[in-house]
């Protein structure tokens, strides 16, 4: 059942008329449809991935200066940065020398596309799989995964590094109990410490347990009087917070000091490196989805020096993350996705930069049952639009959920009991699957 607009069809209204004499009115039929939606049968999908690391590059990174260069185009299109041959024979920008050496470990979508040229709307697409709607705030990937699978090993199911990057990375119409847990600080900063992970000064374990018992009694009292989502969500929130604080294993997962200096150096002692190292620790410990951001890629001016400044850390950290996961035997069960809200204009502008361009851009996928060494789709000669096999945000989201064993057209309940599909209209991009 599609859920855009009125959930009742013309046939439904005829049904109301036909059975009205039996006492079934319009409200009753709507309740029946909602009950049927809740009981809808969904085929089982065997999950290929246990967790996701979503690396989001805010601002719109240039596909021409990364994974889709156009070396034979005129200079005003190809830009000043040269190219490099990968270990699979493909041609990437010379900004990714480390990733070029391991191109057989990941897939590139060169035909990602949507129609939203504003940062906020493009970001919404790439965090939810939906176009923005004035009527409804959709939940992001991490909140949906949290809703479907819940916590594991006393860890939050969905974590943002260092903070929730935008409003679209939140729980949307779902309960606030599915909102992300944010670190509150950059793992690369001196004296890094995760916010709210330790007991307050002067609070002993015994006192902590007494407070927990008292809070449970208060929550029970109010839950009997108020069945609203807020009470249930807060109860769930505090229960998970107590589990996190009281679990030595959970606290250790957030402790980068447990990593040896060589490993931290290998990732890079910078924001990109330490955030990705933290993400690896968290998914191995049990976090189901980690969303991290790095850099600022809105390069309307001076795209060449901008890319040369920010890409080395990203290239080193991402290549290390993929190799580290592979060496530890966890890459096949960890889906790594690198995305941005859109790409950049085919032609260099008058200030030597590139502007917003959602018609075509690139996304990297690795692990979690994704076929390595693959280039999916193709942009045209000037990287202006897809020439072959376009992929929309709904297709990317559906493919990611498929690898996690989640049925993308399963219906969740929005406020008012309205059933909404996790993703509407997306298709699994089967060529990406191993």
RODO-2510 file (C-alpha; in nm, 4 decimals, decimal comma):
residues 434
     n   res          X          Y          Z
     1     x     0,0000     0,0000     0,0000
     2     x     0,1408     0,3387    -0,0967
     3     x     0,1108     0,5974     0,1720
     4     x     0,1411     0,9313    -0,0031
     5     x    -0,1698     1,1426     0,0223
     6     x    -0,4921     0,9823     0,1426
     7     x    -0,4302     0,6199     0,2484
     8     x    -0,7818     0,5216     0,1357
     9     x    -0,8481     0,4432    -0,2294
    10     x    -1,1670     0,4908    -0,4323
    11     x    -1,2331     0,1197    -0,3775
    12     x    -1,2113     0,1803    -0,0022
    13     x    -1,4797     0,4475    -0,0202
    14     x    -1,7048     0,2162    -0,2207
    15     x    -1,6440    -0,0465     0,0458
    16     x    -1,7608     0,1945     0,3135
    17     x    -2,0821     0,2509     0,1232
    18     x    -2,1407    -0,1180     0,0695
    19     x    -2,0886    -0,2250     0,4293
    20     x    -2,2153     0,0857     0,6072
    21     x    -2,5272    -0,0998     0,7069
    22     x    -2,3092    -0,3480     0,8943
    23     x    -2,1746    -0,0713     1,1144
    24     x    -1,8377    -0,0131     0,9408
    25     x    -1,7925     0,3588     0,8834
    26     x    -1,4995     0,5505     0,7309
    27     x    -1,3116     0,5756     1,0601
    28     x    -1,3581     0,2053     1,1193
    29     x    -1,2248     0,1179     0,7768
    30     x    -0,9219     0,3385     0,8296
    31     x    -0,8481     0,1561     1,1567
    32     x    -0,8866    -0,1751     0,9741
    33     x    -0,6417    -0,0681     0,7024
    34     x    -0,3904     0,0413     0,9652
    35     x    -0,4233    -0,2903     1,1474
    36     x    -0,3718    -0,4748     0,8200
    37     x    -0,0611    -0,2673     0,7512
    38     x     0,0803    -0,3583     1,0917
    39     x     0,0175    -0,7275     1,0219
    40     x     0,1536    -0,7163     0,6662
    41     x     0,3795    -1,0104     0,5849
    42     x     0,7326    -0,9349     0,4690
    43     x     0,9645    -1,1867     0,3091
    44     x     1,2807    -1,2667     0,5016
    45     x     1,6100    -1,1246     0,3744
    46     x     1,9330    -1,2837     0,4909
    47     x     2,1522    -0,9989     0,6164
    48     x     2,4969    -0,9677     0,4610
    49     x     2,6014    -0,6878     0,6983
    50     x     2,5782    -0,6465     1,0749
    51     x     2,6603    -0,2761     1,0858
    52     x     2,7141     0,0372     0,8772
    53     x     2,9747     0,3120     0,8835
    54     x     2,8340     0,6117     0,6973
    55     x     3,1050     0,8670     0,6190
    56     x     2,9303     1,1868     0,5126
    57     x     3,1271     1,4662     0,3435
    58     x     2,9191     1,7804     0,4015
    59     x     2,9006     2,0560     0,1456
    60     x     2,9021     1,8499    -0,1736
    61     x     3,2381     1,7012    -0,2681
    62     x     3,3481     1,7328    -0,6312
    63     x     3,3152     1,4032    -0,8164
    64     x     3,5536     1,5312    -1,0873
    65     x     3,8344     1,5753    -0,8340
    66     x     3,7782     1,2356    -0,6715
    67     x     3,6289     0,9269    -0,8382
    68     x     3,5003     1,0527    -1,1733
    69     x     3,7675     1,2631    -1,3460
    70     x     3,7309     1,3651    -1,7082
    71     x     4,0902     1,3866    -1,8350
    72     x     3,9903     1,4269    -2,2000
    73     x     3,7502     1,7150    -2,1451
    74     x     3,8515     2,0783    -2,1990
    75     x     4,0485     2,2311    -1,9105
    76     x     3,7497     2,4362    -1,7923
    77     x     3,5673     2,1062    -1,7272
    78     x     3,8412     1,8692    -1,6156
    79     x     4,0111     2,1198    -1,3835
    80     x     4,3779     2,1398    -1,2898
    81     x     4,4167     1,8190    -1,0901
    82     x     4,5603     1,5199    -1,2736
    83     x     4,4638     1,1529    -1,2633
    84     x     4,6004     0,8269    -1,1278
    85     x     4,5582     0,4665    -1,2389
    86     x     4,4023     0,2306    -0,9827
    87     x     4,5007    -0,1300    -0,9152
    88     x     4,1950    -0,2338    -1,1196
    89     x     4,2927    -0,0258    -1,4223
    90     x     4,0364     0,2493    -1,3649
    91     x     4,1273     0,6176    -1,3604
    92     x     4,0641     0,8279    -1,0486
    93     x     4,1759     1,1748    -0,9494
    94     x     4,5308     1,1978    -0,8185
    95     x     4,3838     1,3216    -0,4880
    96     x     4,3210     0,9589    -0,3823
    97     x     4,6559     0,7751    -0,4252
    98     x     4,6051     0,5432    -0,1269
    99     x     4,2508     0,4511    -0,2262
   100     x     4,3673     0,3937    -0,5834
   101     x     4,5980     0,1160    -0,4574
   102     x     4,3033    -0,0777    -0,3090
   103     x     4,0253    -0,0069    -0,5611
   104     x     3,9525    -0,3799    -0,5720
   105     x     3,8118    -0,3549    -0,2168
   106     x     3,5211    -0,1200    -0,2939
   107     x     3,2654    -0,0128    -0,5515
   108     x     3,2025     0,3341    -0,6916
   109     x     2,8633     0,4554    -0,8098
   110     x     2,9351     0,7170    -1,0774
   111     x     2,5694     0,7768    -1,1617
   112     x     2,4191     0,8938    -0,8327
   113     x     2,1515     1,1531    -0,9056
   114     x     1,8676     1,3590    -0,7614
   115     x     1,7152     1,7007    -0,8227
   116     x     1,7873     1,8942    -0,5034
   117     x     2,0528     2,1662    -0,5419
   118     x     2,0070     2,3166    -0,1927
   119     x     2,2314     2,1782     0,0822
   120     x     1,9466     2,1049     0,3241
   121     x     1,7279     1,9247     0,0718
   122     x     2,0149     1,7272    -0,0775
   123     x     2,1294     1,6253     0,2703
   124     x     1,7766     1,5095     0,3536
   125     x     1,7794     1,2862     0,0446
   126     x     2,1095     1,1264     0,1345
   127     x     2,0212     1,0597     0,5007
   128     x     1,6668     0,9282     0,4543
   129     x     1,6175     0,8080     0,0958
   130     x     1,3226     1,0486     0,0702
   131     x     1,2696     1,3885    -0,0843
   132     x     1,1841     1,6459     0,1843
   133     x     0,8172     1,6866     0,2723
   134     x     0,6570     1,9839     0,4502
   135     x     0,4104     1,7429     0,6119
   136     x     0,6476     1,4898     0,7674
   137     x     1,0003     1,4592     0,9027
   138     x     1,1420     1,1267     0,7872
   139     x     1,3782     0,9234     1,0073
   140     x     1,7376     0,8805     0,8987
   141     x     1,9056     0,5484     0,8246
   142     x     2,0500     0,5121     1,1742
   143     x     1,7178     0,5683     1,3476
   144     x     1,5415     0,3173     1,1224
   145     x     1,8123     0,0596     1,1943
   146     x     1,7810     0,1366     1,5647
   147     x     1,4043     0,0866     1,5414
   148     x     1,4351    -0,2428     1,3558
   149     x     1,7174    -0,4029     1,5549
   150     x     1,7654    -0,2166     1,8826
   151     x     2,0840    -0,2088     2,0941
   152     x     2,3543    -0,4728     2,1083
   153     x     2,6115    -0,5355     2,3840
   154     x     2,4804    -0,2451     2,5967
   155     x     2,5858     0,0008     2,3264
   156     x     2,3692     0,2596     2,1518
   157     x     2,2520     0,1189     1,8193
   158     x     2,3164     0,4496     1,6408
   159     x     2,6118     0,6811     1,7141
   160     x     2,7178     1,0101     1,5530
   161     x     3,0820     1,1220     1,5458
   162     x     3,1457     1,3816     1,6746
   163     x     2,7844     1,5106     1,6917
   164     x     2,4557     1,4729     1,5066
   165     x     2,5597     1,6566     1,1884
   166     x     2,2196     1,7933     1,0857
   167     x     1,8501     1,7664     1,1714
   168     x     1,8021     1,5030     0,9021
   169     x     2,0341     1,2643     1,0866
   170     x     1,7711     1,2261     1,3578
   171     x     1,4715     1,0109     1,4405
   172     x     1,2119     1,2031     1,2363
   173     x     0,8602     1,0757     1,3015
   174     x     0,9898     0,7822     1,5068
   175     x     1,0101     0,7910     1,8845
   176     x     1,2924     0,9979     2,0296
   177     x     1,4266     0,6762     2,1821
   178     x     1,5674     0,6036     1,8333
   179     x     1,7644     0,9284     1,8161
   180     x     2,1445     0,9047     1,7852
   181     x     2,3959     0,9048     2,0682
   182     x     2,6550     1,1757     1,9970
   183     x     3,0107     1,1734     2,1277
   184     x     2,9998     1,5459     2,1993
   185     x     3,3685     1,5935     2,1155
   186     x     3,6133     1,5235     1,8354
   187     x     3,8206     1,2061     1,8941
   188     x     4,1189     1,3906     1,7485
   189     x     4,1057     1,6640     2,0129
   190     x     4,3431     1,6717     2,3071
   191     x     4,1977     1,5185     2,6219
   192     x     3,9122     1,3641     2,4268
   193     x     3,6353     1,2298     2,6481
   194     x     3,2911     1,1104     2,5485
   195     x     3,0166     1,3277     2,6933
   196     x     2,7848     1,1698     2,9547
   197     x     2,9768     0,8416     2,9642
   198     x     3,1214     0,8672     3,3143
   199     x     2,9590     0,8997     3,6554
   200     x     2,9399     1,2587     3,7836
   201     x     3,2028     1,3609     4,0349
   202     x     3,1185     1,2361     4,3822
   203     x     2,8685     0,9746     4,2642
   204     x     2,9697     0,6235     4,3717
   205     x     2,8488     0,3026     4,2110
   206     x     2,6214     0,2421     4,5127
   207     x     2,4672     0,5869     4,4855
   208     x     2,4310     0,5394     4,1108
   209     x     2,2327     0,2175     4,1675
   210     x     2,0065     0,3883     4,4240
   211     x     1,9313     0,6700     4,1795
   212     x     1,8496     0,4175     3,9122
   213     x     1,6035     0,2350     4,1393
   214     x     1,4369     0,5625     4,2363
   215     x     1,4050     0,6706     3,8753
   216     x     1,2511     0,3376     3,7780
   217     x     0,9863     0,3843     4,0477
   218     x     0,9064     0,7365     3,9275
   219     x     0,8916     0,6251     3,5652
   220     x     0,6549     0,3425     3,6543
   221     x     0,4209     0,5846     3,8328
   222     x     0,3995     0,8242     3,5406
   223     x     0,3792     0,5449     3,2825
   224     x     0,0596     0,4237     3,4501
   225     x    -0,0949     0,7687     3,4133
   226     x     0,0407     0,8747     3,0743
   227     x     0,0855     0,6356     2,7827
   228     x     0,2338     0,9005     2,5512
   229     x     0,5437     0,8438     2,3443
   230     x     0,7418     1,0974     2,5460
   231     x     0,7168     0,8957     2,8671
   232     x     0,8041     0,5682     2,6956
   233     x     1,0832     0,7281     2,4965
   234     x     1,2412     0,8876     2,8021
   235     x     1,2154     0,5622     2,9929
   236     x     1,3938     0,3824     2,7088
   237     x     1,6498     0,6631     2,6836
   238     x     1,7415     0,6481     3,0516
   239     x     1,7495     0,2684     3,0553
   240     x     1,9976     0,2676     2,7688
   241     x     2,1999     0,5454     2,9273
   242     x     2,2290     0,3505     3,2530
   243     x     2,3303     0,0378     3,0625
   244     x     2,5976     0,2341     2,8795
   245     x     2,7440     0,3975     3,1895
   246     x     2,7366     0,0778     3,3952
   247     x     2,9007    -0,1434     3,1310
   248     x     3,2835    -0,1542     3,1354
   249     x     3,2816    -0,3143     2,7890
   250     x     3,0679    -0,0330     2,6495
   251     x     3,2857     0,2380     2,8046
   252     x     3,5960     0,0689     2,6679
   253     x     3,4561     0,0778     2,3130
   254     x     3,4711     0,4592     2,3246
   255     x     3,8260     0,4686     2,4630
   256     x     4,0725     0,5423     2,1827
   257     x     4,3601     0,5081     2,4291
   258     x     4,3066     0,1314     2,4033
   259     x     4,4525     0,1547     2,0512
   260     x     4,8291     0,1400     2,0185
   261     x     5,0153     0,4445     1,8922
   262     x     5,1092     0,2719     1,5659
   263     x     4,7456     0,2130     1,4748
   264     x     4,6496     0,5698     1,5577
   265     x     4,9358     0,6963     1,3447
   266     x     4,8349     0,4661     1,0614
   267     x     4,4874     0,6232     1,0491
   268     x     4,6298     0,9731     1,0916
   269     x     4,6362     1,1942     1,3987
   270     x     4,3687     1,4228     1,2594
   271     x     3,9889     1,4509     1,2460
   272     x     3,9469     1,2085     0,9550
   273     x     4,1771     0,9447     1,0979
   274     x     4,0637     0,9422     1,4582
   275     x     3,6946     0,9594     1,3700
   276     x     3,7270     0,6577     1,1417
   277     x     3,9288     0,4677     1,3993
   278     x     3,6569     0,5398     1,6560
   279     x     3,3941     0,4189     1,4074
   280     x     3,5818     0,0915     1,3614
   281     x     3,6003     0,0376     1,7375
   282     x     3,2305     0,1062     1,7814
   283     x     3,0974    -0,1259     1,5111
   284     x     3,3243    -0,4057     1,6296
   285     x     3,1920    -0,3565     1,9832
   286     x     2,8294    -0,3768     1,8705
   287     x     2,7064    -0,0380     1,7449
   288     x     2,4810    -0,1009     1,4458
   289     x     2,5336     0,2291     1,2637
   290     x     2,7967     0,4991     1,2974
   291     x     2,7578     0,8255     1,1085
   292     x     3,0652     1,0462     1,0936
   293     x     3,1406     1,3662     0,9103
   294     x     3,4686     1,5081     0,7893
   295     x     3,5709     1,8259     0,6126
   296     x     3,3867     2,1083     0,4393
   297     x     3,3477     2,0503     0,0677
   298     x     3,1376     2,3460    -0,0483
   299     x     3,4132     2,4764    -0,2749
   300     x     3,2612     2,7566    -0,4796
   301     x     3,6065     2,9143    -0,4818
   302     x     3,9524     2,7678    -0,5467
   303     x     3,8537     2,4037    -0,5727
   304     x     4,2059     2,2845    -0,6584
   305     x     4,3853     2,4107    -0,3438
   306     x     4,0793     2,3203    -0,1370
   307     x     4,0872     1,9585    -0,2516
   308     x     4,4642     1,9345    -0,2113
   309     x     4,4308     2,0568     0,1467
   310     x     4,1530     1,8246     0,2661
   311     x     4,1868     1,5084     0,0587
   312     x     4,5152     1,3643     0,1925
   313     x     4,3727     1,3006     0,5407
   314     x     4,0521     1,1514     0,3968
   315     x     4,2442     0,9341     0,1502
   316     x     4,4778     0,7976     0,4197
   317     x     4,2062     0,7401     0,6804
   318     x     3,9547     0,5764     0,4482
   319     x     4,2115     0,3459     0,2879
   320     x     4,3355     0,2482     0,6342
   321     x     3,9814     0,1852     0,7587
   322     x     3,9045    -0,0535     0,4733
   323     x     4,2333    -0,2406     0,5091
   324     x     4,2051    -0,2531     0,8880
   325     x     3,8535    -0,3967     0,8719
   326     x     3,9726    -0,6507     0,6149
   327     x     4,2740    -0,7526     0,8252
   328     x     4,0525    -0,7954     1,1302
   329     x     3,8064    -1,0113     0,9355
   330     x     3,5138    -0,7708     0,9775
   331     x     3,4917    -0,5919     0,6419
   332     x     3,2494    -0,8432     0,4906
   333     x     3,0040    -0,7822     0,7753
   334     x     3,0534    -0,4035     0,7875
   335     x     2,9029    -0,1883     0,5132
   336     x     3,1049     0,1296     0,4577
   337     x     2,9283     0,4085     0,2669
   338     x     3,0891     0,7390     0,1686
   339     x     2,8472     1,0015     0,0398
   340     x     2,7800     1,3739     0,0085
   341     x     2,4623     1,5720    -0,0557
   342     x     2,5487     1,6286    -0,4229
   343     x     2,8408     1,6880    -0,6604
   344     x     2,9818     2,0009    -0,8204
   345     x     2,9161     2,1767    -1,1503
   346     x     3,0785     2,0329    -1,4636
   347     x     3,2426     2,3641    -1,5505
   348     x     3,4867     2,5588    -1,3340
   349     x     3,3340     2,8952    -1,2400
   350     x     3,4864     3,2442    -1,2492
   351     x     3,6332     3,2065    -0,8996
   352     x     3,8125     2,8809    -0,9870
   353     x     3,5578     2,6732    -0,7976
   354     x     3,2590     2,4541    -0,8712
   355     x     2,8990     2,5150    -0,7654
   356     x     2,6180     2,2835    -0,6525
   357     x     2,5294     2,0000    -0,8904
   358     x     2,2815     1,7243    -0,7944
   359     x     2,2322     1,5810    -1,1442
   360     x     2,5244     1,3396    -1,1106
   361     x     2,7850     1,2595    -0,8445
   362     x     2,9703     0,9657    -0,6907
   363     x     2,9241     0,7390    -0,3859
   364     x     3,1669     0,4770    -0,2488
   365     x     3,0460     0,1465    -0,1021
   366     x     3,2577    -0,1283     0,0513
   367     x     3,2175    -0,4426     0,2597
   368     x     2,8846    -0,5805     0,3767
   369     x     2,8397    -0,7979     0,0688
   370     x     2,9304    -0,5251    -0,1837
   371     x     3,1315    -0,6338    -0,4882
   372     x     3,4816    -0,4887    -0,4844
   373     x     3,6538    -0,3391    -0,7878
   374     x     3,3249    -0,2367    -0,9466
   375     x     3,2259     0,0868    -1,1181
   376     x     2,8487     0,1135    -1,1392
   377     x     2,6977     0,3529    -1,3905
   378     x     2,8648     0,6267    -1,5857
   379     x     2,8386     1,0012    -1,6248
   380     x     2,8665     1,1715    -1,9620
   381     x     3,1857     1,3200    -2,1099
   382     x     3,1722     1,6341    -1,8946
   383     x     3,0342     1,4746    -1,5737
   384     x     2,7096     1,6647    -1,6264
   385     x     2,4486     1,3885    -1,5963
   386     x     2,4190     1,0105    -1,5836
   387     x     2,4790     0,8368    -1,9135
   388     x     2,4262     0,4842    -1,7859
   389     x     2,2400     0,3189    -1,4943
   390     x     2,1322     0,6159    -1,2793
   391     x     2,0907     0,5545    -0,9053
   392     x     1,8594     0,7636    -0,6886
   393     x     1,8766     0,8118    -0,3103
   394     x     1,5853     0,5706    -0,2711
   395     x     1,7821     0,3026    -0,4591
   396     x     2,0932     0,3579    -0,2475
   397     x     1,8875     0,3393     0,0716
   398     x     1,7025     0,0274    -0,0428
   399     x     2,0317    -0,1439    -0,1296
   400     x     2,1831    -0,0563     0,2086
   401     x     1,8768    -0,1833     0,3973
   402     x     1,8741    -0,4999     0,1856
   403     x     2,2296    -0,5801     0,2924
   404     x     2,1226    -0,5361     0,6547
   405     x     1,8259    -0,7693     0,6134
   406     x     1,5671    -0,4892     0,6361
   407     x     1,2732    -0,4828     0,3943
   408     x     1,2788    -0,1298     0,2543
   409     x     0,9068    -0,1153     0,1725
   410     x     0,8054    -0,2309     0,5190
   411     x     0,5597     0,0155     0,6700
   412     x     0,6328     0,2004     0,9927
   413     x     0,3729     0,4003     1,1820
   414     x     0,3957     0,7791     1,1696
   415     x     0,2009     1,0034     1,4127
   416     x    -0,1719     0,9536     1,3800
   417     x    -0,1248     0,5892     1,2872
   418     x    -0,0361     0,6626     0,9263
   419     x     0,1685     0,3804     0,7685
   420     x     0,4816     0,4996     0,5869
   421     x     0,7231     0,2798     0,3940
   422     x     1,0838     0,2853     0,5148
   423     x     1,1748     0,3721     0,1550
   424     x     0,9217     0,4487    -0,1159
   425     x     0,9923     0,3136    -0,4625
   426     x     1,3594     0,2205    -0,4349
   427     x     1,5188    -0,0778    -0,6055
   428     x     1,8108    -0,2935    -0,4944
   429     x     2,1086    -0,2197    -0,7220
   430     x     2,1872    -0,5854    -0,7785
   431     x     2,5016    -0,5279    -0,9834
   432     x     2,6674    -0,3896    -0,6677
   433     x     2,6164    -0,7112    -0,4743
   434     x     2,8842    -0,9759    -0,4455
***
